[in-house]
Amino acid sequence: MQQTLLIYNTLTRRKEAFKPLHAPNVGMYVCGPTVYGDPHLGHARPAITFDILFRYLKHLGYKVRYVRNITDVGHLENDADEGDDKIAKKARLEQLEPMEVAQYYTNRYHKAMEALNVLPPSIEPHATGHIIEQQQLVREILANGFAYESNGSVYFDVAKYNEKYGYGILSGRNLDNVINASRELDGVGEKRNQADFALWKKAQPEHIMRWPSEWSDGFPGWHCECTAMGRKYLGEHFDIHGGGMDLIFPHHECEIAQAVASQGDQMVTYWMHNNMITINGQKMGKSLNNFITLEQFFTGNSVTLTQAFTPMTIRFFILSAHYRGTVDFSNDALKASEKGLQRLLDGIADLERIAIAKESDADTHRFVAGLRAKCYDAMNDDLQTPLVISHLFEACHHVNTLIDHKGAISAADLDELRQTLHLFAFDLLGLRPEKGNSNEAREEAFGRVVDMVLELRAKAKAAKDWATSDQIRDALSAAGFEVKDTKDGVTWKLNK
């Protein structure tokens, strides 16, 4: 089935049809974690967002090389050019080698991603493994006249670059005011103006992580790693670069400048950014000390949480909002996601309880015939996962109707319904039933018996034999089964 995927390009500020440079091959780079602390909910959102894109592109038949980096040369304290290296600082506090810190938290990140059912990337390069490539990038920018050396450090000359190419095309920021305001600082410090950013920093004597170069023993600037590693593994021109909206400026803006300054043109066609997770309207993050780790969500070990939430509840919570919209954390929102996820999983499991008819009734056939196309339309419209979920909920409503014998479905239509639900819920949205999240094994063992008894109850109700109907319900309740008459039909579950 031929699909046209529209994605929102931050660079052009509009939705565009996705046309890869070298179809069927697709190159995708996403900024990964800085591994100096446990992954939190803010890390989960970009990981899940671009996992959805990775899954969908592969489903559409593309051969995707997905690169997601590990920053193990820590960002400086303010993610700019000053302060301590975060990983080195953590290493000093815990009396460990920096690589011990980086490896420990990399392992923790991988474990959390696996729990969230996030597929591993094709390549996961580490910044410390690509110092040579970053140094070469700096040399090229220097050779082209868009950088300067100062006291053993190398800085990108934003003013000079801005004259020829224009700085700020991704974020829309006008740097003229910044440059003008910084003129009074000429000759003060290492930078020519405040807007310049480090490509290479000379290490102070106490700095642990350092490498030799012709400029000094030092370390690369934060922005260099993604430009250098993206080019190494995806080439000078590739399709998609993703990350959180907080990276648009300065990180991704600087990446564009570095690429153009080194090779003469832009490296990336489509820039994609997910929005933030917020707590009371404020971005969740380590730097603000208002984050909740994923392990705390999974165990409930946090004063902010009223209970533990499973990895699939977290995934469902994130997918219930469009990736470019904000998601505000609350216990109530997560509890609603928990119920919504269980409703969806129960609806899919209930497919096995549907009686097959010779033919489908008109409404059922019409719905089943159109469901797959509606879900594809939602995915193709810039990954509208909330709309996909709403279509799947509608399908669950039809499942309940069929179980309650208020409709009929043929074997062919039931197979199509099953395939569509499994494709979008499990393969593309990446949801999965969780062990211990329900009593599926016991329900399956008793399912046939309960369905038979409920069918007898339905016949009693149809004959207006209310006494028999109530007697069956009460007997099931006494045996531990909860039976509910809803507007969508009869549902049951075995209570814990």
N, C-alpha and C positions, 0 to 999 in steps of 0.2 A: 504494500500500500504506500503510494507516494505521499510524503508529507512535506509541507513547507513550514519550517520552524522560524518564528519571529522571536528575536531577542532584543532587549533594550540595550543599546550601546551608549554607555556613559559619555563617550567621546563626542557623539553626534547629538545626544539627548533625544533620541527617538528610537522606536522599534524598527528593526531592519530584518529583512529576510536573510537567514544564515546561508552564506555561500562560501564554503571552505576554499582556501587557496589551491589545494592539491587534492581534491576529492578523489577517492573516498577517504583519504587520510585527513585527520584533524589533529592539530597541535593545540593543547590547552595547558596553561600554566596558572596555578593558584598559589597565593601566598599562604604558607603553612605557619606553624606555631614557633614562637621563641621559647625554647625548652628550659625554663628556669623555675617552673612551678606547675602544679597540677592543672590539667585542662578543666575549664569551667563552661558554663552554659554559652558564653560568648564565643568560645571556640567551636561549639557544636553547630552553630548556625551556618557559617561558611562551609564547614565540612559537609553538612547535610545538603545545603543548597547545591554545591557543585558535584556532590555525589548523584543528585537527581539529574543534573545536566549530563554527567558522564554516562549514567545508565541509559538516558534517553537517546543520546547520540549513538551509542552502540546499538540500541534497539533499532534505530533508523538505518542501520547498515554501515555506519562510518567506522573506520579503524582509528581509534582514538589513542594518542599518546598523551597521557595525563601526567604532568609533572607538578608535584607539590613539595616545596622545599622545607627543610628543617633549619631554622636559624640557631646555630650553636656557637656563633660569635655573638654574644648577647647585645641587644640594642643598648645604647647608652641610656642613662637614667631618665632623660626626658625625650628619648627617641630622636634626638637631634645630634649635636656634635660635642656636647659637654657631659660631664658627670662620669659615674662609674659604669663599667660593663656589667650588666645585670647578672649574667652567668658567673663572671669572676667574683662579683660581690657575694653571691650565694655560696660559691665555693669557699671563700674566706670564712664566712659565717659558720659553715658546717665542716670546715677543715677537710675539704675534699679537693681532688683535682677537678678543674672545670669540666673535663670530659666525663667524669663520673656524674656530675650534676646533669649534664646534657643527656647522657645515656639513660640515667634513671628516669628523667621526666619524658624522654622520648618513648621509653617503654610504657610509661603510664598513659601517655597520649594514645599510643597504638591500642592498648587494652580498652580504653574508653571508646575509641572509634569502632573497634570490633563489636563492642556491646551495642553500639548505636546502629550496627549493620551498615557502616560506611565502608564501601569497597576501597581497598588499598590502591594508591596511584600506580601508574606504570613505572615511574621513576621517582624516587624520593631523595634528591641530592642534599647533602649537608654543606653549609657555607664553608666550614673549615676544610672541606675536601676540595674546594675550588678557589683557593687563594691565588694560584697561578693565573686562572682565567680572569679573576677580578683585577689583578695587577696589569694584565694585558689590556683590559678595558680602560684602565686609568692611563696607560701609555698612549692609547689611540686618541683619547680625548685631549690629552696634553699636546700630542703631535698636531691635532687639528686646531689648536689654539683656543680651546674652550675651558681650559683649566690652568692653574698656576700653582707653583710650589711655594710654601711659606714655612720656614723653620722646620723642615722635615715632614710637614703634612702637605697634602695636595687638595685643593679646593676647586669646585666647579664654579666657573665664572658666569653667573646667571645674567649679569648685565650684558656681557658680550654675546651670549647665546640669544638673549631676548631681542637684541638688535637684528639678528639675521632670521631667526625662526619664530620667535614669540613664545614666551614661557607662560604657562597657565592655561593651555588649551583644554586640558581635561577638567580642571576644577573651576575654570572661568574666573580665576583670580587675576586682577590687574596688579602686577608687581611694580609699576612705575612709582607708586607712592612709597612702597617699601624701600625701593632703591634710593629714591630721593631722601627719605628720612635717614638712611644709613650713611649719607655722604659726610656728615659731621664726624663719623667714626673712622674716616680714612686715615690709615697709618696707625690706628689703635688696634692692637691685637693682631691675629694672624690673617683674618679675612679682610678682603677689600670692601665688602659690604655685608650687611646682616643676612641678605638673601642667599648668599653662597653656602653650599653644603659640602661636607667632607667626602672626598673620594678615597683618601688614605689618611690615617691619623698616626702621627708619631706617638709611640707608647711612652708613657711616663715610667720612671724606674719601678714603681710598685705594680705596674700593669702586668698581669700574669700572661694573658694571651697575646702573643706577638710573633711576627714573621719578618724575616729580612727582606729588604727591597733597596733599590738604588736611592730612594728618598730617605728612608730611615728604617729602623726596626719598629714595626707598627702593625696596624690591622686595618682592614678595609672599612669604608663607610657603609652604613646599613643599606643604603639604596643599591650598592653595587652588586650584591649577590644575585638578586633576581634578574637583573639585566644580563649578567654574565652567564648564569646557569640556564636562563631561558634560551639564550642564543646557542649555547653549547648543545642542548638536547632537542631544540625545536627549530633551530636555524635563525637566520637574520630576519625572517618574516614568518610569523605564525598567526593562528586564527584568534584565539581567545586568551585573555588574561583576566583572572578573577581575584576577588578578595572582598573584604568588608569595606563599607563606605568610609570608615575612618582612615583608610589607606589612600583614598583619592588624593589628598594633600596632607603631607608633602610626598609620601613614598612613591605613589604611582606617577605623580607629576614629574618627580625627579627621574624615575625610570625612563619616561618618554624622552626627557632632555638628554639623558645619558646615551640612549640608543641613537637618537638623531645626531648628537655631537660626535659619536664614534663612527657611525656608518653612513650618515647623510640623509637617512629617511627613517620613518617610524617602523617599529618592529611588529606591532600588534594591530590587528584589524578591529576586533571587538573587545571593548573593555566592559566587564560585567561586575556589578557590586551588590552585595546583599546589605540590607539595613541592619540596625543594631538590635540587640536584646537590651531592654531597659528595666530598671527598677525604680518605680515612682518617677518615671520620665527621665532618669539619668542613665547614661550608658553604663552597662555592666563591664567591669574590667579590673585587672590586677592593679593598675596604677591608681585607681580610685578606691581600692580596698572594699568594694561592695559586691564582690562576686561570690557565687556559690559553686563549688567544684562539682563535676559530674559524679564523682564518687559519693559526695554528700547527698545528691539527689537520689542515687541508687540505694543508699543505706538509710536515708532520712536523718543522718547525724548532723543536723544544723538547727540552730535556734530559730532560723528564718522559716523552716519547713514544718508543716503540721504532720507530715507523714513521708514515707519513702515513695518515690516514683520510679517506675521501671524505665529502662532505656527506650523501649518502644513508645511509652507515654511521652517521653521527651521528644522523640522524633516526630510523633504525631502532632504534638504541641507546636513544633516549629513549622511543620508542613501545613498547618491549619491557617497560616497567614502567608500571603504572597511574599516572596523573598525580598522584594524591594520595599515592603511595608515594615513599620516598626512592630515589635512584639514586646509587650510589657508583661514582665513576670508577676504572677500572683499565685498563691496556693489555690484559689478558686478556679483560676484559668487552667491550672494543671489537673485539678480534679475533674473539670469538664472534659478535658482531653482524655483523661483516663476512661471516663464513661463513654465518650465518643469512640475511642479505639475499641473498647470491648464490644460496643454495639456493632461496629463494622466486622470485627473478627467473628462474633456470634452469627452475624448474617451470612458470612461466607461459609462457616461451618454448617449452617442450617441448609445449605444447598443439598446436602446429602439426605435430608429428611423429606425432600419434595417428591411427591408421587408423580410419576410420568404419565401423561395422557397421550392419546393417539395424535391429537392436534392441539396447538396452542389457541387460546381465545384471542380475539383480535387485539385487545389492549396489550396483552402480554407479548404477543409476537411483535407488535409495533415498538414497544419499549426495548425489547431485547435487540431488535434489528438496528435500533438507533443509538444504543448505549456506547458501543465502541467508538463510533464517529464523534459523539459528544465529548468523550474523554480525550480523544486525540486533539480535537479542536482546542480544548482547554490547555493541554500540554504545549501545543504549537503556539499558543498566544503567550509567549514569554513565561512558560512554565507556571501556569495558573493552578498550582496544586490545591488551593482551597476549593476551586470549582470542580476539580476531579473528585475530591472527597465528597462534595455535595452530590455528585452524580452516583457515586458508590453508595451513599446513604439512601438515595432514591431506589437503587437496586435492592438494598436490604428491605425496604418497605414492600417491594414486589415479592421478595422471598417470603416474608411473613404472610402476605395475602395468599400465596400459593400453598403454604403449609396449612393455612386455615380453610383450604378448599374453596376459596372465593375466586379462584381463577384456575386455568389449566395451561400446562406447558408441555410441549413435545420434547422428545429426547434430543433432537437436534438443537432446539432453542435453549434447552437446559445446558447442553454442552457449550454453546456459544456464551451463555451467561456466566458459566463457571470459568471459561477461558478468559473472558474479559475482566472479571473480578480479580482473578489470580494475576493476570498481566499487570494491571494498573496498581493494585494494592500491594502486591508482593514484589514483582519484578522491577517496576518503575518507581513506585513510592518507597520501596525498600522496607515495608513493614513485614512483620512476621509474628506468628503466635509465640508467646513466651511461656516456657515451662514454669509451672507454679502460678500462672496468672489466672487460671480457671481450672475447673474440674473436668477437663475435656475427656480424659480417659474413662472416668466413671460415667459421664454423660453418654459417651458412645456405647458403653456396655448396657446401660439401661434405656438408651434412646428408642430402640425399636418397640420395647414394651410400653413405654410412656406414650409414644405416638399412637399405638394401637388403642390404649385406654382413652386418650384424648379424642380419638376418632369416635369412640363409643359415646363420649360426652357430647361431642358435636351433634351426633344423631339424636341424643336425648333432648338437647336444646332445640333442635329443629322440630321435634315432636312436642315442644313446650312441656317436656317432662322435667320441670325445674328441680324437683326433689332428687331425681337420679343424677342430674347434672351437678348439683351442689354436693351430693354424696361422693361422687368421683373426685371432685376438686378437693374436698376435705380429706379424703383418704390419701390422696397424693401428698397433700400438705403434711399429714401426720407421718408419712414415710420419708419426709425430708425434701419433697419437691415443691418448688414455688411456682404456681400457675397464675398467670395474669391474662385477663381479657383486655386487650387494648384496641384502639381504633384500627390498628394495622393487622389485628388477628390475635391468636392465642400464642403466648410465649411461655416457656418453662425453663427452669434451671434447677440443678441439684445444689441445695445450700451447703455451705462449708460446715 
